[in-house]
Amino acid sequence: QVQLVESGGGLVQPGGSLRLACAASGRASSINYMGWYRQAQGKQRESVALITNGGNTNYADSVKGRFTISWDNAKNTVYLQMNSLKPEDTAAYFCNAFAHMMTYWGKGTLVTVTS
């Protein structure tokens, strides 16, 4: 089992920055990749960024150049640095991990971008 806890969400003005964190516990050493997803109100959940345990990354086109995903193996924590935030980035952000042929999810953290 892997447990995921997100933190770092909040209210920010357009153009601002936030850093989300996802702390993994349990059998975290078995995680193959982790990612961030988001779900805006009334919309489907979408992938934002992924990172493998080898450090390979992938981003949604909508966040390329603005968001950066990173993985601190020592802390079993994945971060999502979000810069130049836009109102359309407003959503609940969820952490995801794939380990032992299973997918795990955190409960999410809310990001609101508004003036």
C-alpha positions in Angstrom: 0.0 0.0 0.0 1.0 3.6 -0.7 -0.5 6.6 1.0 -0.4 10.0 -0.6 -1.0 13.4 1.1 -1.0 16.6 -0.9 -0.4 20.1 0.5 0.4 23.6 -0.8 -2.8 24.6 -2.4 -4.4 27.9 -1.8 -5.6 31.2 -3.3 -3.3 33.1 -5.6 -3.6 36.0 -8.0 -3.0 35.6 -11.8 0.7 35.5 -12.5 1.5 34.2 -9.1 3.2 31.0 -8.0 2.4 28.0 -5.8 4.3 24.9 -5.0 2.3 21.7 -4.3 3.8 18.8 -2.4 2.8 15.2 -2.4 4.3 13.1 0.4 4.2 9.3 -0.1 4.4 6.8 2.7 4.0 3.1 3.1 5.7 1.1 0.3 6.9 4.3 -1.3 10.2 2.8 -2.5 8.2 0.6 -4.9 6.7 3.6 -6.8 7.4 3.6 -10.5 6.1 7.0 -11.4 4.1 9.8 -9.8 2.0 12.5 -11.3 -0.3 15.4 -10.7 -3.8 15.6 -12.1 -6.4 18.3 -11.8 -10.1 18.5 -12.0 -11.9 21.8 -12.5 -15.5 22.1 -11.5 -17.7 20.4 -14.1 -14.8 19.0 -16.0 -13.1 15.7 -16.3 -9.9 15.0 -14.4 -6.8 15.6 -16.6 -3.1 14.9 -16.4 -0.9 17.8 -15.6 2.6 16.4 -15.1 4.2 13.0 -14.6 7.7 12.0 -13.4 9.2 8.5 -13.4 11.5 7.2 -10.8 14.3 7.7 -13.3 13.5 11.4 -13.6 11.8 11.5 -16.9 9.0 14.0 -17.1 6.0 14.8 -19.2 3.7 17.8 -19.1 0.3 18.7 -20.5 0.6 21.3 -23.3 -1.4 23.8 -21.2 1.3 23.9 -18.5 4.5 23.5 -20.4 7.0 26.2 -19.5 5.0 27.2 -16.4 4.9 24.1 -14.2 7.8 21.9 -13.1 7.5 18.5 -11.5 10.3 17.2 -9.3 10.9 14.2 -7.0 12.9 14.2 -3.8 13.6 10.6 -3.3 15.1 11.2 0.2 11.8 12.6 1.4 9.5 10.4 -0.8 7.9 13.7 -1.9 7.0 15.0 -5.4 6.6 18.7 -6.0 4.7 20.7 -8.6 6.1 24.2 -8.9 3.5 26.3 -10.6 4.4 29.7 -12.0 2.6 32.3 -14.1 -0.7 30.9 -12.8 -3.8 31.6 -14.8 -7.5 31.6 -13.8 -7.9 28.5 -15.9 -5.5 26.6 -13.6 -8.1 26.8 -10.9 -8.9 23.2 -9.9 -8.5 20.5 -7.3 -5.1 19.0 -7.8 -4.5 15.3 -7.1 -1.4 13.4 -6.6 -1.1 10.0 -8.2 1.4 7.1 -7.9 1.8 3.8 -9.7 3.3 1.0 -7.7 3.0 -2.8 -7.6 0.7 -2.7 -10.6 -1.8 -0.5 -8.8 -2.7 3.2 -8.9 -3.0 5.3 -5.8 -4.5 8.7 -5.3 -4.3 11.4 -2.7 -7.4 13.3 -1.6 -6.4 16.5 -3.4 -5.6 20.1 -2.7 -7.5 23.1 -4.0 -5.8 25.8 -6.1 -7.8 28.9 -6.9 -6.4 31.6 -9.2 -8.4 34.8 -9.1 -7.9 38.5 -8.8 
